[in-house]
Amino acid sequence: MLKKSFLLCFIVSLHSLFGIAKTFEYEGYNWTESRRVSTISSQDEQEQAIILKDKRGFEYVYNAAGVPECYNLIHKIIRVNSDQALQSFNKVYIPMHDVIEIIELKVRVITQEGKIIALNKANIKEVDNLENAGAYKIFAIEGAEKNCEIEYFYILHSTPTFYSREVFQSGIITRNVDFELISPINLIFVSKSYNGFPNALSNIDSTKTEKNYLTVKVNEIPALHKEEFSTYNANKMCINYKLDANVKNKLFRWSDEAQSIYDKVYYWENEKSLKPVDKLLKTIGVANAKTEEEKVILIENYIKNNILINDNVDKQGYIVETIISKKVASKFGMLRLMVAAFTKAGIKHQLVITSDRNEEKFDPKFEYLGFLDNYLIYFESLDKYIAPYEFEYRYPFFPHFWSANYGMYINPVATGKKTLAVDIIKFIPASDYKLSFHNHYLEVKFKPDFEGVNIKYKTTMSGHTVVSLQPYINLLTDEKKKELGESLVKSSAEDGKVYNLEILNYDMTGNTPLKPLEIKADLESNAVVEKAGSKYMFKVGELIGRQSELYQDTKRQQEVENIHNHGYDREINITIPEGYQVTNLLDLNMDVFYEDKGERTMAFTSTYKIEGNVVKISVVEYYKRVIYPLSIFENFRKVINAAADFNKITLVFVRK
């Protein structure tokens, strides 16, 4: 959020004390012109692919005008051992954001027989915006085959990025890793490594015009495989780096960024521009709200239901007055409108900025601006948050990967004419497991002669389990609502016929917290009952819907990380037909849990009781914590699999 032009001027002004570099160290860099494929072990040959070299260099230099620029070197060699790997590595992508020019680009394939196939530059294509990740150059690799090596390197000349992240681990083994960051003596970079990647060594080389160096060399990085219930991308070995100072002047501090963000968000073009906000609050009916919570809910619901988000709008999408009149805003404009409304309504609040822990966890001990990606608004008196530009999330819920994570809270302090924005780094807790649930209440009666079952079906969903559904239902046609409702009901019986469907509690215009989404129906199914001789088999376990199964032969690598805390309650009441009994009710008794310091932090418990001719089954499952350490993975696996085991329970009915 810092203005790059201001920062560059600051760096340039201090640079007058130092000499201007005329060249960069990667100038003239080249590979070995003639070579054969590397010799690898028989064990390596079993791998789909191996990265044999991963060199990344970043050199910051001053140009002739005394303005900092960057030269970026990437050099990789990939050994490809399978057709599947060929599909993964048959293209190379070069990001072109802020690139001034490509200094050098070489690509070749070296076959097992020693044939060298050079890049055909006609294969290079330009893409303006690749999957919303910006401009890229893409080149296809021809002539690649099994057991070959794909080698490429390129050098980019670009405007500088003063903080970034380099990820070195992937799903395949990586060898000969080399990270290097070079800067003029006055520009001091610092770094921090994560997930087992070695910390960078820092030194000054006086033989090379006194430059600063940050370097890391690693012989081998093991493959990290994707695993269920983990934040795979955030768990990869990586290094974050940033410009920390120009001589003794500290740069890229959270305190500076907090002030910069606050000034941008709370900058009103003029007092006139806020008058439409007063009119907006009257339209919303905020004055009639009895509590602060009601005001927050009214404002959020109205703005999200009536303002369209489009990040492609011009700068007018940032201006509050224009947003209200045109009903279109950028994400940042939506944030500004929200805080303008809360400010004018007299609702105290704080901005909170955090990372997505699924991609990168916020480190409170490293002042790295790359963590500041996602905005929340926090209401201290309510101890609740909202996500200002996420349509589907409504008070008090916000994207789950923004919780169970640290964030920067911006606390405004009035000091005369200027408001001082104080940065406070705090943990953003995950919501209680009781707030996010998907519960079932089923009344089961058998058809004559066990031809099937008729079920009085009710399900309730709340919190994170329903955010992808509840806000959108009101936008659906009656036909689409019916299709959605029937698909949810049929999760208990795929062959089911659904009657008397009702969907309740999806209105997003009120002034109270959302009620749980509720679906009621009559469900008829024949497939859950089978005859086996004189016995009838009832697949009661299938009624709770298909459950996750966590089985793996390989050793677990990553700690368990749920997307959010959650729980499930299921009540299944089964009327036993006259003249029959159930022979295996004890199969319903299950109690699998993990206890920490006397508290059950996760559990799957199933019990039953008989009242008259009704079997009443109660199933309770919950996960109270987002993260469980690797040391108790086996306990977590047992609880997850207990639900899958219940799925397989079949009750046996026989004549008395």
TADASUL-V344201 format. One line per field, one symbol per residue. ss: DSSP state (~ for helix, > for strand, _ for the rest). psi: psi as a letter, one per 20 degrees, with the letter a starting at -180 (. if undefined). burial: + if it has 9 or more other ideal C-beta (glycine too) atoms within 8 Angstrom, else -. Layout:
# TADASUL-V344201
ss: ???
psi: ???
burial: ???
This chain:
# TADASUL-V344201
ss: ___~~~~~~~~~~~~__________________________~~~~___>>>>>>>>>>>>>>_____>>>>>>>>>>>>>__~~~~~~~_>>>>>___>>>>>>>>>>>>_____>>>__~~~>>>>__~~~___>>>>>_______>>>>>>>>>>>>___>>>>>_____>>>>>>>>>>>>__>>>>>>>>______>>>>>_____>>>>>>>>>>>___________~~~__>>>>>>>>>__>>___~~~~~~~~~~~~_____~~~~~~~~~~~~~~_~~~___~~~~~~~~~~~~~~~_>>_____~~~~_~~~~~~~_>>_~~~~~~~~~~~~~~_____>>>>>______________~~~__>>>>>>____>>>_____________~~~__>>>>>>>>>>>__>>>>>>>>>>>____~~~_>>>>>>>>>>_~~~__>>>>>>>>>>~~~____~~~~____~~~~~~~~~~~~~~~____>>>>>>>>____________>>>>>>>>>___>>>>__>>>>_~~~~~_______________>>____>>>>>>>>>>____>>>__~~~~_>>>>>>>__>>>>>>>>>>>>>__>>>>>>>>>>___>>_~~~~~~~~~~~~~~~~~~___>>>>>_
psi: iqohgggghggghhiiirqpphrqhjpjqrrogorrqqprrhghhiqgqpoipnppqopprpahjjpqrqppppoqpppoirhghghhjjqppopjpjpgqogqoppqporhijpporpoiiipqpphnolkjaqqpppqoqiqrqjrpppqqqppprqqpjqrpppiqajrqprlpoppppqqhhooqrrpqqkipqqqpprpoiimkmqqppqpppgppqqoqpqqlqnghiiqprppqqphqodjoqrlqhgghggggghggjopgrhhiihhgghghgghkhhiqhrhggggggggggghiipppoiiqaihiipgghghhikpqrghhgghgghgghghikoprqqpprroihgpppoijonoiiimhpprppohhilrqqohjoghpqpkqrphiirlqrropoopppmchqppoppporpoqqqqhiiornqqopopqqrpkkiaqppoppqpqqchijhiggiihiiqrhghggggghhghiiiohjqppqlpppqmjpkjajqqpqppppqrpppqhhipqpncjqppomhhihjqpqqpnpqhrpphqrporhrqrrppppoppppqpjrrpilhihioqnprppolipoiqqopprrqpockppopppppqoiqgppqhhkhhggghgghhhhhhhippqpprq.
burial: -+----++-+++-++--+-++----+--+-------+------++-+-+++++++++++++++--+-+++++++++++++++--++--+----+++--+--++-+++++++----++-+---+--++--+---++++++-+-+++-++++++++++++----+-++++++-++++-+++++++++++++++++++-+--+----------++++++-+--+--+--+-++++++++++++++++++----++-+-++++++++-++-+----++-+++++++-+-+--+--+++++++++++++--+-++--+--+++++++++---++++++++++++++++++-+-+++++++++-+++++----+++++-++++++--+-++++++--++++++++++++-++++++++------+++++-+--+--+-+-++++++++-+-++--+-++++-+++++++++++-+++++--+----++-+++-+++-++--+-+--++++++-+-------++++++++++++++-----++++++++++--+--+-------+++++-+++++++++++++---+-+--+--+-+-+++------++++++-+-----+++++++++++++++---++-+++++++++++++-++++++--
